[in-house]
Amino acid sequence: MDMVSILVGAGGVVVGVIIGVVALGKGKELEAAKADLAELKRKSSAELDALKASEGKLKKDLEAATSKASASEETVAKTKKEVSSLQTKLSETEQARDQAKQEAQSVAADRDKAEGRAQQAEKLVGEATARAAQLEGELKQQGDKHAEELAAARAGGGMSLEDAIARFAGAGGALDEILGILCTEQGQESAVLADSNGIVVASAGDKELRDGIAAVAQLLTKLGGQFEGMIPFGTVRGFDLRDAESKVLAGRATMLSGEVVAVATFGPHPPDGSALDGAIASLTAALS
């Protein structure tokens, strides 16, 4: 073999060795690269798993935050509604308070007026009581004086008919005036002249009593006829009835123009007989 062939052969071997070495080096690099790639894949997979886990946590946190936000919105809406309701109630309470204040002021004013009226009424009652006591005293004095005069007149046998008639001269022949004098001087509540039918011809004093007195007086004058066959009692000419409360209905019946009429009085005691005779005589003269 020539040198060239040897060199060529040697060169080929060298090249092969070089190629082999290079190939060996490339293989190692490839293995290293593969290892690096595998490591990168592993790390990437781990990082991806971590990212996925983080993403899942973030999703859960987002859902929780969204739920809280929704709950917060509901709470806010509920709170707003409650606040609105409270504001309405507060407004109503203020209105009720104002109305109650006005009513209280009105009640206070009415109370003041009522107290004023009560004080005025109390004053009037006091004045009326004092006046009533005064009148009672005056009436008692008048009654005592009249009783003394009546007792004195009765003790002396009463006044004469002429004196009695003279007492009624001031009436001027007026029937009501004659009875008024009889009422006043004899302390009677009422005096009546009644016809045979019990109808009032003239009267003085309490007007509410006159019709009843007239009817009873004529009834009493007719009682004598009911005694016929029982006792020898004729026509009633006079009567004097007393009740349990010391009220006295007294009177006389007389003939006047052919009719039986009655003069009757009602009071705490019967009138003096002479005064009653004088009144009847004056009435007869006035009607003649």
C-alpha positions as CSV (number, residue, x, y, z in Angstrom):
1,M,0.0,0.0,0.0
2,D,1.1,3.4,-0.9
3,M,1.5,6.2,1.6
4,V,-1.5,7.9,0.1
5,S,-3.6,5.0,0.6
6,I,-2.2,4.6,4.1
7,L,-2.9,8.3,4.7
8,V,-6.3,8.0,3.2
9,G,-7.0,5.0,5.3
10,A,-5.6,6.6,8.3
11,G,-7.5,9.7,7.6
12,G,-10.7,7.7,7.3
13,V,-10.1,6.1,10.6
14,V,-9.4,9.4,12.1
15,V,-12.5,10.8,10.5
16,G,-14.5,7.9,11.8
17,V,-13.0,8.3,15.2
18,I,-13.8,11.9,15.1
19,I,-17.3,11.2,13.8
20,G,-17.7,8.6,16.5
21,V,-16.4,11.0,19.1
22,V,-18.7,13.7,17.8
23,A,-21.5,11.2,17.6
24,L,-20.8,10.1,21.1
25,G,-20.7,13.7,22.2
26,K,-23.9,14.5,20.5
27,G,-25.5,11.5,22.1
28,K,-24.5,12.7,25.5
29,E,-25.7,16.1,24.7
30,L,-29.0,14.6,23.5
31,E,-29.4,12.6,26.7
32,A,-28.6,15.7,28.7
33,A,-31.0,17.6,26.6
34,K,-33.6,15.0,27.1
35,A,-33.0,15.0,30.8
36,D,-33.3,18.7,30.9
37,L,-36.4,18.5,28.8
38,A,-37.8,15.9,31.2
39,E,-36.9,18.1,34.1
40,L,-38.5,21.1,32.4
41,K,-41.6,19.0,31.7
42,R,-41.7,17.9,35.3
43,K,-41.2,21.4,36.6
44,S,-43.7,22.8,34.1
45,S,-46.2,20.1,35.1
46,A,-45.7,20.9,38.8
47,E,-46.0,24.6,38.1
48,L,-49.1,23.9,36.0
49,D,-50.6,21.8,38.8
50,A,-49.7,24.6,41.2
51,L,-51.3,27.1,38.9
52,K,-54.4,24.9,38.5
53,A,-54.6,24.6,42.3
54,S,-54.2,28.3,42.6
55,E,-56.8,28.8,39.9
56,G,-59.2,26.5,41.7
57,K,-58.6,28.4,45.0
58,L,-59.1,31.7,43.2
59,K,-62.3,30.4,41.7
60,K,-63.5,29.3,45.2
61,D,-62.5,32.6,46.7
62,L,-64.2,34.4,43.8
63,E,-67.4,32.3,44.4
64,A,-67.2,33.1,48.1
65,A,-66.6,36.7,47.4
66,T,-69.5,36.8,45.0
67,S,-71.7,35.0,47.5
68,K,-70.7,37.5,50.2
69,A,-71.3,40.4,47.8
70,S,-74.8,39.0,47.0
71,A,-75.5,38.5,50.7
72,S,-74.2,41.9,51.4
73,E,-76.5,43.4,48.7
74,E,-79.4,41.5,50.2
75,T,-78.4,42.8,53.7
76,V,-78.0,46.3,52.4
77,A,-81.4,46.1,50.7
78,K,-83.0,44.6,53.9
79,T,-81.2,47.3,55.9
80,K,-82.5,50.0,53.6
81,K,-86.0,48.6,53.9
82,E,-85.7,48.5,57.7
83,V,-84.3,52.0,57.7
84,S,-87.2,53.2,55.5
85,S,-89.7,51.5,57.9
86,L,-88.1,53.0,60.9
87,Q,-88.2,56.5,59.3
88,T,-91.9,56.0,58.5
89,K,-92.5,54.9,62.1
90,L,-90.5,57.8,63.4
91,S,-92.5,60.2,61.3
92,E,-95.7,58.7,62.5
93,T,-94.4,58.8,66.1
94,E,-93.6,62.5,65.7
95,Q,-97.0,63.2,64.3
96,A,-98.6,61.3,67.1
97,R,-96.5,63.2,69.6
98,D,-97.5,66.5,68.1
99,Q,-101.1,65.5,68.1
100,A,-100.8,64.2,71.7
101,K,-99.2,67.5,72.7
102,Q,-102.0,69.5,71.1
103,E,-104.6,67.3,72.8
104,A,-102.8,67.7,76.1
105,Q,-102.8,71.5,75.6
106,S,-106.5,71.3,74.8
107,V,-107.2,69.1,77.8
108,A,-105.2,71.5,80.0
109,A,-107.2,74.4,78.7
110,D,-110.5,72.5,79.3
111,R,-109.3,71.6,82.7
112,D,-108.5,75.2,83.5
113,K,-111.9,76.3,82.3
114,A,-113.6,73.5,84.3
115,E,-111.6,74.5,87.4
116,G,-112.8,78.1,86.8
117,R,-116.4,77.0,86.4
118,A,-116.0,74.8,89.5
119,Q,-114.6,77.7,91.5
120,Q,-117.4,79.9,90.3
121,A,-120.0,77.3,91.0
122,E,-118.5,76.8,94.5
123,K,-118.7,80.5,95.0
124,L,-122.3,80.6,93.9
125,V,-123.2,77.6,96.1
126,G,-121.6,79.4,99.0
127,E,-123.5,82.6,98.3
128,A,-126.7,80.6,97.7
129,T,-126.2,78.7,101.0
130,A,-125.6,81.9,102.9
131,R,-128.6,83.5,101.3
132,A,-130.7,80.5,102.0
133,A,-129.6,80.6,105.7
134,Q,-130.4,84.3,105.8
135,L,-133.9,83.7,104.2
136,E,-134.5,80.8,106.6
137,G,-133.7,83.1,109.5
138,E,-135.9,85.8,108.2
139,L,-138.8,83.4,107.5
140,K,-138.3,81.9,111.0
141,Q,-138.5,85.4,112.5
142,Q,-141.6,86.2,110.4
143,G,-143.2,82.9,111.3
144,D,-142.4,83.4,115.0
145,K,-143.8,86.9,114.8
146,H,-146.9,85.7,113.0
147,A,-147.4,82.8,115.4
148,E,-147.1,85.3,118.3
149,E,-149.6,87.6,116.7
150,L,-152.0,84.7,115.9
151,A,-151.7,83.3,119.4
152,A,-152.3,86.7,120.9
153,A,-155.4,87.2,118.6
154,R,-156.8,83.8,119.6
155,A,-156.1,84.4,123.2
156,G,-158.1,87.6,123.0
157,G,-160.9,85.9,121.3
158,G,-159.9,87.2,117.8
159,M,-160.8,90.5,116.2
160,S,-164.3,91.6,115.7
161,L,-166.1,91.1,112.3
162,E,-166.0,94.8,111.7
163,D,-162.3,95.0,112.3
164,A,-161.7,91.9,110.1
165,I,-163.7,93.4,107.3
166,A,-161.8,96.6,107.7
167,R,-158.5,94.6,107.1
168,F,-159.7,93.8,103.6
169,A,-160.8,97.3,102.7
170,G,-157.5,97.9,100.9
171,A,-158.4,95.2,98.3
172,G,-160.9,97.6,96.7
173,G,-163.4,94.8,96.2
174,A,-161.0,92.7,94.0
175,L,-161.5,89.0,94.8
176,D,-157.8,88.0,94.2
177,E,-156.7,90.9,96.4
178,I,-159.0,89.9,99.2
179,L,-157.6,86.4,99.1
180,G,-154.1,87.8,98.8
181,I,-154.5,89.7,102.1
182,L,-155.9,86.6,103.8
183,C,-152.9,84.6,102.5
184,T,-150.3,87.2,103.5
185,E,-151.7,88.1,107.0
186,Q,-152.5,84.5,108.0
187,G,-149.3,83.0,106.6
188,Q,-151.0,80.6,104.1
189,E,-149.4,79.1,101.0
190,S,-152.6,79.5,99.0
191,A,-156.2,80.7,99.3
192,V,-159.1,79.9,97.0
193,L,-162.7,80.8,96.3
194,A,-164.4,77.8,94.6
195,D,-167.9,77.4,93.1
196,S,-170.2,74.5,93.7
197,N,-168.5,72.5,91.0
198,G,-165.0,72.9,92.5
199,I,-163.9,75.4,89.9
200,V,-161.6,78.2,90.9
201,V,-163.4,81.6,90.9
202,A,-160.5,83.5,92.5
203,S,-157.2,82.6,94.1
204,A,-154.0,83.9,95.6
205,G,-150.6,82.3,96.5
206,D,-149.3,79.1,94.9
207,K,-151.0,78.7,91.6
208,E,-150.1,75.0,91.3
209,L,-152.2,74.2,94.4
210,R,-155.4,76.2,93.6
211,D,-157.2,73.7,91.4
212,G,-156.6,70.9,93.9
213,I,-157.7,73.0,96.8
214,A,-160.9,74.1,95.0
215,A,-161.8,70.5,94.2
216,V,-161.1,69.2,97.7
217,A,-163.0,72.1,99.3
218,Q,-166.2,71.4,97.4
219,L,-165.8,67.7,98.0
220,L,-165.6,68.3,101.7
221,T,-168.7,70.6,101.7
222,K,-170.7,67.7,100.2
223,L,-169.6,65.0,102.7
224,G,-172.5,65.9,105.1
225,G,-175.0,64.2,102.7
226,Q,-173.1,60.9,103.1
227,F,-173.6,60.9,106.8
228,E,-177.4,60.7,106.5
229,G,-178.8,57.8,108.4
230,M,-175.5,57.3,110.4
231,I,-175.3,60.4,112.5
232,P,-177.4,63.6,112.8
233,F,-175.0,65.7,110.7
234,G,-176.2,68.3,108.2
235,T,-174.5,70.3,105.4
236,V,-170.8,71.0,106.1
237,R,-170.1,74.7,106.7
238,G,-166.5,74.5,107.9
239,F,-163.6,72.1,107.8
240,D,-160.1,71.9,109.3
241,L,-157.9,68.9,108.1
242,R,-154.3,68.2,109.2
243,D,-151.8,65.8,107.8
244,A,-148.8,64.0,109.4
245,E,-146.5,66.8,108.2
246,S,-148.5,69.6,109.9
247,K,-150.1,70.8,106.7
248,V,-153.6,72.2,107.2
249,L,-156.5,72.5,104.7
250,A,-159.2,74.7,106.3
251,G,-162.2,76.6,105.0
252,R,-165.8,77.7,105.2
253,A,-168.8,77.1,102.9
254,T,-171.4,79.8,102.4
255,M,-174.4,80.6,100.2
256,L,-173.7,83.1,97.6
257,S,-176.4,84.0,95.0
258,G,-178.2,80.8,95.7
259,E,-175.0,78.7,95.2
260,V,-172.8,77.0,97.8
261,V,-169.3,78.4,97.5
262,A,-166.2,77.6,99.6
263,V,-163.3,79.7,100.8
264,A,-160.4,77.4,101.6
265,T,-156.8,78.0,102.7
266,F,-153.7,75.7,102.7
267,G,-150.7,76.3,105.0
268,P,-148.9,75.3,108.1
269,H,-151.9,76.3,110.4
270,P,-155.5,77.3,110.0
271,P,-156.3,81.0,109.6
272,D,-157.9,83.0,112.4
273,G,-161.6,82.4,112.4
274,S,-162.3,86.2,112.5
275,A,-160.0,86.8,109.5
276,L,-161.7,84.0,107.5
277,D,-165.1,85.5,108.4
278,G,-163.9,88.9,107.3
279,A,-162.6,87.5,104.0
280,I,-165.9,85.8,103.3
281,A,-167.9,88.9,104.1
282,S,-165.7,91.0,101.9
283,L,-166.0,88.4,99.0
284,T,-169.8,88.3,99.4
285,A,-169.9,92.1,99.3
286,A,-167.7,92.2,96.2
287,L,-169.9,89.7,94.4
288,S,-173.3,91.1,95.5
